[in-house]
Amino acid sequence: MATLVQTAAFPILYIPLLLLPSSSSDPASCSLKTILLIYVLIGVIIAGDNMLYSVGLFYLSASTYSLICATQLAFNAVFSYFINAQKFTALILNSVVLLLFSAAALIALNDDADTPSSVSRSKYIVGFVCTLAASALYSLLFSLMQFSFEKILKKETFSVVLEMQIFTCLVATCVVVIRIFASGEWRTLHGEMEGYHKGKASYVMSLVGTAVTWQVCSVGVVGLIFLVTSLFSNVISMLSLAVTPLAALAVYHDKMSGVKVMVMLIALWESF
């Protein structure tokens, strides 16, 4: 369910899509089959990536999770170099090295006080690896989207951003729904709602609010890829690191260790 809400609210994007100039007036640059292949490929990757992120967040504290996610900037720099012909400067290389070292420090120097009480050391490592893999896959998605916009779709209107978001989320949502029914998880959903400590209404509102927020965030991210570059979009995304660990400290009472503070400062410095 945590994975599903990240893409399930895509139908709301049809509202702004209808208000924007249609991209159908742009000259066709590729066949319908190629476009469908792009949407299916990216959609399947999104589904797998969201699942990895959900597993990571399940086993990690919110602040640790957000700081590991900072490594996506380093991965994005590498993918941008090979896929998008992004110039690999000494500053970008410096960012790659420092961000990877800072993420490694989180697991190497982590103490048990930072780990949720119900999570063992082995599950913590699983969460760390899943989040790191998700960050790499997310960065690959950024570069693939930029490549698709520039080399394949070649449309100038912003509606192509909404189309990319709608159709890839449609594919990702279908994949996750199939997974929910194939695994039998659907049988536990009613009990999950019944057991929610703030009631059914709050449970539904939480899911709806999360789903809508994900779509707003995703349109902004994909829009920056379309208008600028995938690397720039990732840099802007990383600015949230100044907020997430502090919010986790205030709301969830996460431990803010010296290692986390250093990792956060390094990530923010490299983003700028």
PyRosetta script that sets phi, psi and omega in degrees:
from pyrosetta import init, pose_from_sequence

init()
pose = pose_from_sequence("MATLVQTAAFPILYIPLLLLPSSSSDPASCSLKTILLIYVLIGVIIAGDNMLYSVGLFYLSASTYSLICATQLAFNAVFSYFINAQKFTALILNSVVLLLFSAAALIALNDDADTPSSVSRSKYIVGFVCTLAASALYSLLFSLMQFSFEKILKKETFSVVLEMQIFTCLVATCVVVIRIFASGEWRTLHGEMEGYHKGKASYVMSLVGTAVTWQVCSVGVVGLIFLVTSLFSNVISMLSLAVTPLAALAVYHDKMSGVKVMVMLIALWESF")
pose.set_psi(1, -39.2)
pose.set_omega(1, 178.1)
pose.set_phi(2, -61.8)
pose.set_psi(2, -32.5)
pose.set_omega(2, 177.3)
pose.set_phi(3, -76.0)
pose.set_psi(3, -39.0)
pose.set_omega(3, -176.3)
pose.set_phi(4, -63.6)
pose.set_psi(4, -41.1)
pose.set_omega(4, -175.4)
pose.set_phi(5, -67.3)
pose.set_psi(5, -15.7)
pose.set_omega(5, -179.8)
pose.set_phi(6, -73.2)
pose.set_psi(6, -16.4)
pose.set_omega(6, -178.9)
pose.set_phi(7, -131.9)
pose.set_psi(7, -14.1)
pose.set_omega(7, -168.1)
pose.set_phi(8, -67.7)
pose.set_psi(8, -20.5)
pose.set_omega(8, -175.6)
pose.set_phi(9, -88.9)
pose.set_psi(9, 15.1)
pose.set_omega(9, -177.2)
pose.set_phi(10, -57.6)
pose.set_psi(10, -27.4)
pose.set_omega(10, -179.8)
pose.set_phi(11, -58.4)
pose.set_psi(11, -25.3)
pose.set_omega(11, -179.3)
pose.set_phi(12, -66.3)
pose.set_psi(12, -18.1)
pose.set_omega(12, -178.9)
pose.set_phi(13, -75.5)
pose.set_psi(13, -13.1)
pose.set_omega(13, 175.8)
pose.set_phi(14, -65.0)
pose.set_psi(14, -26.5)
pose.set_omega(14, -179.8)
pose.set_phi(15, -64.5)
pose.set_psi(15, -55.2)
pose.set_omega(15, 176.8)
pose.set_phi(16, -67.4)
pose.set_psi(16, -28.5)
pose.set_omega(16, 179.7)
pose.set_phi(17, -62.2)
pose.set_psi(17, -39.0)
pose.set_omega(17, 179.6)
pose.set_phi(18, -69.4)
pose.set_psi(18, -22.9)
pose.set_omega(18, -177.4)
pose.set_phi(19, -89.8)
pose.set_psi(19, -15.1)
pose.set_omega(19, -178.9)
pose.set_phi(20, -92.0)
pose.set_psi(20, 155.2)
pose.set_omega(20, 174.6)
pose.set_phi(21, -58.5)
pose.set_psi(21, 137.1)
pose.set_omega(21, -177.7)
pose.set_phi(22, -70.2)
pose.set_psi(22, 142.8)
pose.set_omega(22, 176.8)
pose.set_phi(23, -83.2)
pose.set_psi(23, -1.3)
pose.set_omega(23, -178.0)
pose.set_phi(24, -67.6)
pose.set_psi(24, -18.5)
pose.set_omega(24, 179.7)
pose.set_phi(25, -77.5)
pose.set_psi(25, -16.0)
pose.set_omega(25, 177.6)
pose.set_phi(26, -71.1)
pose.set_psi(26, 146.6)
pose.set_omega(26, 178.9)
pose.set_phi(27, -64.1)
pose.set_psi(27, 136.7)
pose.set_omega(27, -179.7)
pose.set_phi(28, -64.1)
pose.set_psi(28, 127.3)
pose.set_omega(28, -178.0)
pose.set_phi(29, -107.0)
pose.set_psi(29, -12.2)
pose.set_omega(29, 179.4)
pose.set_phi(30, -157.5)
pose.set_psi(30, 167.4)
pose.set_omega(30, -176.8)
pose.set_phi(31, -76.9)
pose.set_psi(31, 161.3)
pose.set_omega(31, 177.1)
pose.set_phi(32, -60.7)
pose.set_psi(32, -36.6)
pose.set_omega(32, 179.4)
pose.set_phi(33, -61.2)
pose.set_psi(33, -41.4)
pose.set_omega(33, 179.4)
pose.set_phi(34, -66.1)
pose.set_psi(34, -42.1)
pose.set_omega(34, 179.4)
pose.set_phi(35, -62.3)
pose.set_psi(35, -45.1)
pose.set_omega(35, 178.7)
pose.set_phi(36, -61.7)
pose.set_psi(36, -39.5)
pose.set_omega(36, 178.8)
pose.set_phi(37, -62.2)
pose.set_psi(37, -40.8)
pose.set_omega(37, 178.5)
pose.set_phi(38, -62.0)
pose.set_psi(38, -48.8)
pose.set_omega(38, -178.2)
pose.set_phi(39, -63.3)
pose.set_psi(39, -40.3)
pose.set_omega(39, -180.0)
pose.set_phi(40, -67.2)
pose.set_psi(40, -45.3)
pose.set_omega(40, -179.5)
pose.set_phi(41, -61.3)
pose.set_psi(41, -50.2)
pose.set_omega(41, -178.7)
pose.set_phi(42, -66.3)
pose.set_psi(42, -38.6)
pose.set_omega(42, 179.3)
pose.set_phi(43, -62.1)
pose.set_psi(43, -42.6)
pose.set_omega(43, 178.8)
pose.set_phi(44, -65.0)
pose.set_psi(44, -41.1)
pose.set_omega(44, 178.0)
pose.set_phi(45, -63.4)
pose.set_psi(45, -41.3)
pose.set_omega(45, 178.4)
pose.set_phi(46, -60.2)
pose.set_psi(46, -43.8)
pose.set_omega(46, 179.7)
pose.set_phi(47, -60.2)
pose.set_psi(47, -47.0)
pose.set_omega(47, 178.9)
pose.set_phi(48, -65.0)
pose.set_psi(48, -39.7)
pose.set_omega(48, -179.9)
pose.set_phi(49, -65.1)
pose.set_psi(49, -44.5)
pose.set_omega(49, 179.0)
pose.set_phi(50, -62.7)
pose.set_psi(50, -36.3)
pose.set_omega(50, 178.3)
pose.set_phi(51, -64.6)
pose.set_psi(51, -42.6)
pose.set_omega(51, 178.3)
pose.set_phi(52, -63.1)
pose.set_psi(52, -42.3)
pose.set_omega(52, 177.7)
pose.set_phi(53, -62.0)
pose.set_psi(53, -40.9)
pose.set_omega(53, -179.1)
pose.set_phi(54, -64.3)
pose.set_psi(54, -41.7)
pose.set_omega(54, 177.3)
pose.set_phi(55, -64.2)
pose.set_psi(55, -42.9)
pose.set_omega(55, 179.4)
pose.set_phi(56, -60.6)
pose.set_psi(56, -45.5)
pose.set_omega(56, -178.7)
pose.set_phi(57, -68.3)
pose.set_psi(57, -27.8)
pose.set_omega(57, 179.5)
pose.set_phi(58, -67.6)
pose.set_psi(58, -33.1)
pose.set_omega(58, -175.1)
pose.set_phi(59, -102.3)
pose.set_psi(59, -7.9)
pose.set_omega(59, -176.6)
pose.set_phi(60, -118.8)
pose.set_psi(60, 157.3)
pose.set_omega(60, 171.0)
pose.set_phi(61, -70.7)
pose.set_psi(61, 157.1)
pose.set_omega(61, -175.4)
pose.set_phi(62, -62.2)
pose.set_psi(62, -38.0)
pose.set_omega(62, -178.0)
pose.set_phi(63, -70.6)
pose.set_psi(63, -43.9)
pose.set_omega(63, 177.5)
pose.set_phi(64, -62.0)
pose.set_psi(64, -43.9)
pose.set_omega(64, 178.6)
pose.set_phi(65, -57.0)
pose.set_psi(65, -47.1)
pose.set_omega(65, -177.0)
pose.set_phi(66, -66.3)
pose.set_psi(66, -34.3)
pose.set_omega(66, -179.0)
pose.set_phi(67, -73.8)
pose.set_psi(67, -35.7)
pose.set_omega(67, 174.9)
pose.set_phi(68, -65.0)
pose.set_psi(68, -35.5)
pose.set_omega(68, 178.5)
pose.set_phi(69, -60.9)
pose.set_psi(69, -19.3)
pose.set_omega(69, 178.9)
pose.set_phi(70, -62.3)
pose.set_psi(70, -21.7)
pose.set_omega(70, -179.1)
pose.set_phi(71, -67.2)
pose.set_psi(71, -14.9)
pose.set_omega(71, -179.8)
pose.set_phi(72, -62.4)
pose.set_psi(72, -26.3)
pose.set_omega(72, 177.0)
pose.set_phi(73, -66.0)
pose.set_psi(73, -39.6)
pose.set_omega(73, 178.3)
pose.set_phi(74, -66.9)
pose.set_psi(74, -45.1)
pose.set_omega(74, 177.7)
pose.set_phi(75, -61.8)
pose.set_psi(75, -40.4)
pose.set_omega(75, -178.5)
pose.set_phi(76, -63.6)
pose.set_psi(76, -35.7)
pose.set_omega(76, 177.7)
pose.set_phi(77, -61.9)
pose.set_psi(77, -40.5)
pose.set_omega(77, 179.6)
pose.set_phi(78, -68.5)
pose.set_psi(78, -47.8)
pose.set_omega(78, -180.0)
pose.set_phi(79, -64.4)
pose.set_psi(79, -36.5)
pose.set_omega(79, 179.2)
pose.set_phi(80, -65.1)
pose.set_psi(80, -33.6)
pose.set_omega(80, 179.2)
pose.set_phi(81, -66.5)
pose.set_psi(81, -45.0)
pose.set_omega(81, -175.2)
pose.set_phi(82, -84.4)
pose.set_psi(82, -33.0)
pose.set_omega(82, -174.9)
pose.set_phi(83, -97.7)
pose.set_psi(83, -39.2)
pose.set_omega(83, -173.9)
pose.set_phi(84, -108.3)
pose.set_psi(84, 6.9)
pose.set_omega(84, 179.3)
pose.set_phi(85, 58.6)
pose.set_psi(85, 34.7)
pose.set_omega(85, 177.0)
pose.set_phi(86, -71.9)
pose.set_psi(86, 133.1)
pose.set_omega(86, -180.0)
pose.set_phi(87, -66.1)
pose.set_psi(87, 127.5)
pose.set_omega(87, -176.9)
pose.set_phi(88, -95.6)
pose.set_psi(88, 93.6)
pose.set_omega(88, -177.8)
pose.set_phi(89, -86.4)
pose.set_psi(89, 172.1)
pose.set_omega(89, 178.3)
pose.set_phi(90, -63.6)
pose.set_psi(90, -33.6)
pose.set_omega(90, 179.3)
pose.set_phi(91, -66.7)
pose.set_psi(91, -40.9)
pose.set_omega(91, 178.4)
pose.set_phi(92, -65.4)
pose.set_psi(92, -42.5)
pose.set_omega(92, 177.9)
pose.set_phi(93, -61.1)
pose.set_psi(93, -40.6)
pose.set_omega(93, 177.6)
pose.set_phi(94, -61.1)
pose.set_psi(94, -40.4)
pose.set_omega(94, 178.8)
pose.set_phi(95, -63.8)
pose.set_psi(95, -43.3)
pose.set_omega(95, -180.0)
pose.set_phi(96, -58.0)
pose.set_psi(96, -49.2)
pose.set_omega(96, -176.4)
pose.set_phi(97, -65.2)
pose.set_psi(97, -47.6)
pose.set_omega(97, -176.6)
pose.set_phi(98, -65.9)
pose.set_psi(98, -40.9)
pose.set_omega(98, -179.4)
pose.set_phi(99, -66.8)
pose.set_psi(99, -38.9)
pose.set_omega(99, 178.1)
pose.set_phi(100, -67.7)
pose.set_psi(100, -39.9)
pose.set_omega(100, 177.5)
pose.set_phi(101, -65.7)
pose.set_psi(101, -39.2)
pose.set_omega(101, -178.9)
pose.set_phi(102, -67.2)
pose.set_psi(102, -38.0)
pose.set_omega(102, 177.4)
pose.set_phi(103, -66.7)
pose.set_psi(103, -40.9)
pose.set_omega(103, 178.5)
pose.set_phi(104, -62.6)
pose.set_psi(104, -33.8)
pose.set_omega(104, 179.9)
pose.set_phi(105, -64.3)
pose.set_psi(105, -30.6)
pose.set_omega(105, -179.0)
pose.set_phi(106, -62.3)
pose.set_psi(106, -40.7)
pose.set_omega(106, -179.5)
pose.set_phi(107, -85.5)
pose.set_psi(107, -32.1)
pose.set_omega(107, -178.6)
pose.set_phi(108, -70.0)
pose.set_psi(108, -37.5)
pose.set_omega(108, -175.4)
pose.set_phi(109, -107.1)
pose.set_psi(109, 7.6)
pose.set_omega(109, -178.5)
pose.set_phi(110, -67.0)
pose.set_psi(110, 137.3)
pose.set_omega(110, 172.6)
pose.set_phi(111, -107.3)
pose.set_psi(111, 163.1)
pose.set_omega(111, -173.7)
pose.set_phi(112, -65.8)
pose.set_psi(112, -18.9)
pose.set_omega(112, -179.4)
pose.set_phi(113, -66.3)
pose.set_psi(113, -23.5)
pose.set_omega(113, -178.1)
pose.set_phi(114, -84.5)
pose.set_psi(114, -19.2)
pose.set_omega(114, -176.4)
pose.set_phi(115, -84.7)
pose.set_psi(115, 135.5)
pose.set_omega(115, 175.7)
pose.set_phi(116, -51.6)
pose.set_psi(116, 143.9)
pose.set_omega(116, -171.0)
pose.set_phi(117, -58.4)
pose.set_psi(117, -30.0)
pose.set_omega(117, -176.4)
pose.set_phi(118, -89.5)
pose.set_psi(118, 2.6)
pose.set_omega(118, -173.8)
pose.set_phi(119, -108.7)
pose.set_psi(119, 124.3)
pose.set_omega(119, 177.8)
pose.set_phi(120, -78.8)
pose.set_psi(120, 171.4)
pose.set_omega(120, 179.5)
pose.set_phi(121, -61.4)
pose.set_psi(121, -40.8)
pose.set_omega(121, -178.7)
pose.set_phi(122, -65.5)
pose.set_psi(122, -38.7)
pose.set_omega(122, 177.9)
pose.set_phi(123, -69.3)
pose.set_psi(123, -32.8)
pose.set_omega(123, 175.9)
pose.set_phi(124, -60.9)
pose.set_psi(124, -42.9)
pose.set_omega(124, 179.8)
pose.set_phi(125, -65.8)
pose.set_psi(125, -39.7)
pose.set_omega(125, 176.4)
pose.set_phi(126, -59.7)
pose.set_psi(126, -45.4)
pose.set_omega(126, 178.2)
pose.set_phi(127, -61.7)
pose.set_psi(127, -40.5)
pose.set_omega(127, 178.8)
pose.set_phi(128, -63.5)
pose.set_psi(128, -48.0)
pose.set_omega(128, -177.8)
pose.set_phi(129, -64.6)
pose.set_psi(129, -42.3)
pose.set_omega(129, 179.7)
pose.set_phi(130, -63.6)
pose.set_psi(130, -42.1)
pose.set_omega(130, 179.7)
pose.set_phi(131, -67.1)
pose.set_psi(131, -39.9)
pose.set_omega(131, 178.5)
pose.set_phi(132, -65.2)
pose.set_psi(132, -43.3)
pose.set_omega(132, 178.5)
pose.set_phi(133, -64.9)
pose.set_psi(133, -39.2)
pose.set_omega(133, 178.5)
pose.set_phi(134, -63.8)
pose.set_psi(134, -38.4)
pose.set_omega(134, 178.7)
pose.set_phi(135, -63.8)
pose.set_psi(135, -40.4)
pose.set_omega(135, 177.6)
pose.set_phi(136, -65.7)
pose.set_psi(136, -43.5)
pose.set_omega(136, -179.4)
pose.set_phi(137, -67.0)
pose.set_psi(137, -37.8)
pose.set_omega(137, 178.1)
pose.set_phi(138, -63.0)
pose.set_psi(138, -40.8)
pose.set_omega(138, 178.0)
pose.set_phi(139, -66.2)
pose.set_psi(139, -37.3)
pose.set_omega(139, 175.5)
pose.set_phi(140, -62.1)
pose.set_psi(140, -39.8)
pose.set_omega(140, 177.6)
pose.set_phi(141, -60.1)
pose.set_psi(141, -42.6)
pose.set_omega(141, 178.9)
pose.set_phi(142, -56.7)
pose.set_psi(142, -49.0)
pose.set_omega(142, -177.0)
pose.set_phi(143, -67.9)
pose.set_psi(143, -38.6)
pose.set_omega(143, 178.4)
pose.set_phi(144, -65.6)
pose.set_psi(144, -37.3)
pose.set_omega(144, 177.6)
pose.set_phi(145, -66.3)
pose.set_psi(145, -43.8)
pose.set_omega(145, 178.3)
pose.set_phi(146, -61.1)
pose.set_psi(146, -43.6)
pose.set_omega(146, 178.3)
pose.set_phi(147, -60.6)
pose.set_psi(147, -41.2)
pose.set_omega(147, -179.8)
pose.set_phi(148, -64.8)
pose.set_psi(148, -43.7)
pose.set_omega(148, 179.8)
pose.set_phi(149, -63.6)
pose.set_psi(149, -42.3)
pose.set_omega(149, -172.6)
pose.set_phi(150, -83.4)
pose.set_psi(150, -39.1)
pose.set_omega(150, -169.9)
pose.set_phi(151, -105.4)
pose.set_psi(151, -21.3)
pose.set_omega(151, -173.1)
pose.set_phi(152, -118.0)
pose.set_psi(152, -58.8)
pose.set_omega(152, -176.5)
pose.set_phi(153, -71.1)
pose.set_psi(153, -46.8)
pose.set_omega(153, 174.5)
pose.set_phi(154, 49.9)
pose.set_psi(154, 46.7)
pose.set_omega(154, 177.1)
pose.set_phi(155, -109.8)
pose.set_psi(155, 145.0)
pose.set_omega(155, -171.6)
pose.set_phi(156, -96.5)
pose.set_psi(156, -19.0)
pose.set_omega(156, -177.9)
pose.set_phi(157, -84.5)
pose.set_psi(157, 149.2)
pose.set_omega(157, -176.0)
pose.set_phi(158, -67.7)
pose.set_psi(158, -15.5)
pose.set_omega(158, 179.6)
pose.set_phi(159, -60.6)
pose.set_psi(159, -23.3)
pose.set_omega(159, 178.9)
pose.set_phi(160, -64.8)
pose.set_psi(160, -27.6)
pose.set_omega(160, 176.4)
pose.set_phi(161, -66.3)
pose.set_psi(161, -45.6)
pose.set_omega(161, 179.1)
pose.set_phi(162, -65.9)
pose.set_psi(162, -38.1)
pose.set_omega(162, 178.0)
pose.set_phi(163, -63.7)
pose.set_psi(163, -42.9)
pose.set_omega(163, 177.2)
pose.set_phi(164, -59.5)
pose.set_psi(164, -45.7)
pose.set_omega(164, -178.4)
pose.set_phi(165, -67.0)
pose.set_psi(165, -43.8)
pose.set_omega(165, -177.2)
pose.set_phi(166, -64.2)
pose.set_psi(166, -51.9)
pose.set_omega(166, -171.9)
pose.set_phi(167, -76.0)
pose.set_psi(167, -33.2)
pose.set_omega(167, 175.4)
pose.set_phi(168, -70.6)
pose.set_psi(168, -36.9)
pose.set_omega(168, 176.8)
pose.set_phi(169, -68.7)
pose.set_psi(169, -33.5)
pose.set_omega(169, 175.7)
pose.set_phi(170, -60.5)
pose.set_psi(170, -46.3)
pose.set_omega(170, 178.7)
pose.set_phi(171, -64.0)
pose.set_psi(171, -47.0)
pose.set_omega(171, -178.7)
pose.set_phi(172, -61.6)
pose.set_psi(172, -40.9)
pose.set_omega(172, 179.7)
pose.set_phi(173, -64.1)
pose.set_psi(173, -42.1)
pose.set_omega(173, 177.6)
pose.set_phi(174, -61.6)
pose.set_psi(174, -41.6)
pose.set_omega(174, 179.1)
pose.set_phi(175, -61.8)
pose.set_psi(175, -44.9)
pose.set_omega(175, -178.0)
pose.set_phi(176, -68.2)
pose.set_psi(176, -40.5)
pose.set_omega(176, 178.8)
pose.set_phi(177, -62.1)
pose.set_psi(177, -43.4)
pose.set_omega(177, 176.3)
pose.set_phi(178, -59.7)
pose.set_psi(178, -41.8)
pose.set_omega(178, 179.1)
pose.set_phi(179, -63.0)
pose.set_psi(179, -41.0)
pose.set_omega(179, -179.3)
pose.set_phi(180, -62.6)
pose.set_psi(180, -43.3)
pose.set_omega(180, -178.7)
pose.set_phi(181, -76.1)
pose.set_psi(181, -37.2)
pose.set_omega(181, -179.5)
pose.set_phi(182, -66.3)
pose.set_psi(182, -34.5)
pose.set_omega(182, -178.3)
pose.set_phi(183, -84.9)
pose.set_psi(183, -12.3)
pose.set_omega(183, -177.9)
pose.set_phi(184, 82.5)
pose.set_psi(184, 6.2)
pose.set_omega(184, -178.4)
pose.set_phi(185, -64.2)
pose.set_psi(185, -24.9)
pose.set_omega(185, -178.8)
pose.set_phi(186, -58.9)
pose.set_psi(186, -24.9)
pose.set_omega(186, -178.9)
pose.set_phi(187, -70.0)
pose.set_psi(187, -22.9)
pose.set_omega(187, -176.3)
pose.set_phi(188, -93.6)
pose.set_psi(188, -7.6)
pose.set_omega(188, -173.5)
pose.set_phi(189, -66.0)
pose.set_psi(189, -39.5)
pose.set_omega(189, -179.7)
pose.set_phi(190, -64.4)
pose.set_psi(190, -42.9)
pose.set_omega(190, 178.8)
pose.set_phi(191, -65.1)
pose.set_psi(191, -34.2)
pose.set_omega(191, 177.5)
pose.set_phi(192, -63.6)
pose.set_psi(192, -42.6)
pose.set_omega(192, 178.7)
pose.set_phi(193, -68.1)
pose.set_psi(193, -41.0)
pose.set_omega(193, 179.8)
pose.set_phi(194, -63.3)
pose.set_psi(194, -35.6)
pose.set_omega(194, -176.2)
pose.set_phi(195, -88.0)
pose.set_psi(195, 0.4)
pose.set_omega(195, -179.4)
pose.set_phi(196, -65.0)
pose.set_psi(196, 127.6)
pose.set_omega(196, -168.5)
pose.set_phi(197, -66.8)
pose.set_psi(197, -18.4)
pose.set_omega(197, -179.6)
pose.set_phi(198, -105.6)
pose.set_psi(198, 6.9)
pose.set_omega(198, 174.9)
pose.set_phi(199, 100.7)
pose.set_psi(199, 166.6)
pose.set_omega(199, -176.4)
pose.set_phi(200, -64.1)
pose.set_psi(200, -42.6)
pose.set_omega(200, -177.8)
pose.set_phi(201, -60.9)
pose.set_psi(201, -43.3)
pose.set_omega(201, 179.0)
pose.set_phi(202, -66.5)
pose.set_psi(202, -35.5)
pose.set_omega(202, 178.0)
pose.set_phi(203, -61.7)
pose.set_psi(203, -48.2)
pose.set_omega(203, -179.9)
pose.set_phi(204, -65.3)
pose.set_psi(204, -42.5)
pose.set_omega(204, 180.0)
pose.set_phi(205, -63.5)
pose.set_psi(205, -36.7)
pose.set_omega(205, 178.0)
pose.set_phi(206, -63.9)
pose.set_psi(206, -43.9)
pose.set_omega(206, 179.4)
pose.set_phi(207, -65.2)
pose.set_psi(207, -45.3)
pose.set_omega(207, -179.0)
pose.set_phi(208, -64.6)
pose.set_psi(208, -45.8)
pose.set_omega(208, 179.9)
pose.set_phi(209, -61.7)
pose.set_psi(209, -42.2)
pose.set_omega(209, 178.6)
pose.set_phi(210, -64.4)
pose.set_psi(210, -43.5)
pose.set_omega(210, -178.5)
pose.set_phi(211, -63.3)
pose.set_psi(211, -44.6)
pose.set_omega(211, -179.8)
pose.set_phi(212, -66.4)
pose.set_psi(212, -41.7)
pose.set_omega(212, 179.7)
pose.set_phi(213, -62.0)
pose.set_psi(213, -39.4)
pose.set_omega(213, 177.9)
pose.set_phi(214, -60.7)
pose.set_psi(214, -39.6)
pose.set_omega(214, -179.0)
pose.set_phi(215, -68.2)
pose.set_psi(215, -41.5)
pose.set_omega(215, 177.3)
pose.set_phi(216, -61.1)
pose.set_psi(216, -45.3)
pose.set_omega(216, 178.9)
pose.set_phi(217, -62.0)
pose.set_psi(217, -46.2)
pose.set_omega(217, -176.0)
pose.set_phi(218, -65.3)
pose.set_psi(218, -38.4)
pose.set_omega(218, 178.1)
pose.set_phi(219, -63.8)
pose.set_psi(219, -39.4)
pose.set_omega(219, 176.9)
pose.set_phi(220, -63.2)
pose.set_psi(220, -43.8)
pose.set_omega(220, -179.5)
pose.set_phi(221, -64.6)
pose.set_psi(221, -49.5)
pose.set_omega(221, -179.1)
pose.set_phi(222, -66.9)
pose.set_psi(222, -34.8)
pose.set_omega(222, 178.0)
pose.set_phi(223, -62.6)
pose.set_psi(223, -40.1)
pose.set_omega(223, 177.4)
pose.set_phi(224, -67.4)
pose.set_psi(224, -35.1)
pose.set_omega(224, 175.5)
pose.set_phi(225, -61.8)
pose.set_psi(225, -43.4)
pose.set_omega(225, -179.4)
pose.set_phi(226, -66.8)
pose.set_psi(226, -42.4)
pose.set_omega(226, -174.0)
pose.set_phi(227, -84.5)
pose.set_psi(227, -30.9)
pose.set_omega(227, -177.5)
pose.set_phi(228, -124.1)
pose.set_psi(228, -102.8)
pose.set_omega(228, 176.8)
pose.set_phi(229, -146.6)
pose.set_psi(229, 165.2)
pose.set_omega(229, 177.5)
pose.set_phi(230, -65.1)
pose.set_psi(230, -35.9)
pose.set_omega(230, -179.0)
pose.set_phi(231, -66.9)
pose.set_psi(231, -41.2)
pose.set_omega(231, 178.5)
pose.set_phi(232, -65.0)
pose.set_psi(232, -42.3)
pose.set_omega(232, 178.6)
pose.set_phi(233, -60.2)
pose.set_psi(233, -40.2)
pose.set_omega(233, 179.9)
pose.set_phi(234, -67.8)
pose.set_psi(234, -39.0)
pose.set_omega(234, 178.4)
pose.set_phi(235, -61.2)
pose.set_psi(235, -45.1)
pose.set_omega(235, 178.6)
pose.set_phi(236, -62.8)
pose.set_psi(236, -38.9)
pose.set_omega(236, 178.3)
pose.set_phi(237, -61.6)
pose.set_psi(237, -34.6)
pose.set_omega(237, -177.3)
pose.set_phi(238, -70.1)
pose.set_psi(238, -17.4)
pose.set_omega(238, 179.4)
pose.set_phi(239, -64.3)
pose.set_psi(239, -19.4)
pose.set_omega(239, 178.0)
pose.set_phi(240, -66.9)
pose.set_psi(240, -14.6)
pose.set_omega(240, 179.5)
pose.set_phi(241, -61.7)
pose.set_psi(241, -22.6)
pose.set_omega(241, 178.4)
pose.set_phi(242, -73.3)
pose.set_psi(242, -19.6)
pose.set_omega(242, -175.0)
pose.set_phi(243, -103.2)
pose.set_psi(243, -45.1)
pose.set_omega(243, -171.0)
pose.set_phi(244, -59.5)
pose.set_psi(244, -51.8)
pose.set_omega(244, -179.9)
pose.set_phi(245, -61.7)
pose.set_psi(245, -36.1)
pose.set_omega(245, 179.7)
pose.set_phi(246, -70.6)
pose.set_psi(246, -38.2)
pose.set_omega(246, 176.7)
pose.set_phi(247, -65.4)
pose.set_psi(247, -40.5)
pose.set_omega(247, 177.9)
pose.set_phi(248, -63.7)
pose.set_psi(248, -34.7)
pose.set_omega(248, 177.4)
pose.set_phi(249, -65.8)
pose.set_psi(249, -42.6)
pose.set_omega(249, -177.2)
pose.set_phi(250, -75.1)
pose.set_psi(250, -41.5)
pose.set_omega(250, -172.9)
pose.set_phi(251, -88.8)
pose.set_psi(251, -45.6)
pose.set_omega(251, -174.4)
pose.set_phi(252, -104.2)
pose.set_psi(252, -0.7)
pose.set_omega(252, -179.9)
pose.set_phi(253, 58.4)
pose.set_psi(253, 37.8)
pose.set_omega(253, 175.5)
pose.set_phi(254, -63.3)
pose.set_psi(254, 151.8)
pose.set_omega(254, 175.8)
pose.set_phi(255, -74.8)
pose.set_psi(255, 130.4)
pose.set_omega(255, 177.2)
pose.set_phi(256, -108.6)
pose.set_psi(256, 87.9)
pose.set_omega(256, -177.8)
pose.set_phi(257, -79.5)
pose.set_psi(257, 168.0)
pose.set_omega(257, 178.3)
pose.set_phi(258, -62.3)
pose.set_psi(258, -34.9)
pose.set_omega(258, 178.6)
pose.set_phi(259, -63.0)
pose.set_psi(259, -43.1)
pose.set_omega(259, 179.8)
pose.set_phi(260, -63.4)
pose.set_psi(260, -41.6)
pose.set_omega(260, 179.6)
pose.set_phi(261, -61.3)
pose.set_psi(261, -43.9)
pose.set_omega(261, 179.9)
pose.set_phi(262, -64.3)
pose.set_psi(262, -43.2)
pose.set_omega(262, 179.1)
pose.set_phi(263, -62.5)
pose.set_psi(263, -41.9)
pose.set_omega(263, -180.0)
pose.set_phi(264, -63.7)
pose.set_psi(264, -43.4)
pose.set_omega(264, 179.7)
pose.set_phi(265, -65.3)
pose.set_psi(265, -40.3)
pose.set_omega(265, 178.2)
pose.set_phi(266, -63.5)
pose.set_psi(266, -45.2)
pose.set_omega(266, -179.5)
pose.set_phi(267, -62.8)
pose.set_psi(267, -42.3)
pose.set_omega(267, 178.6)
pose.set_phi(268, -65.8)
pose.set_psi(268, -41.4)
pose.set_omega(268, 179.2)
pose.set_phi(269, -61.9)
pose.set_psi(269, -43.3)
pose.set_omega(269, -178.1)
pose.set_phi(270, -70.5)
pose.set_psi(270, -30.3)
pose.set_omega(270, 176.6)
pose.set_phi(271, -64.8)
pose.set_psi(271, -40.7)
pose.set_omega(271, 178.6)
pose.set_phi(272, -74.1)
pose.dump_pdb("model.pdb")
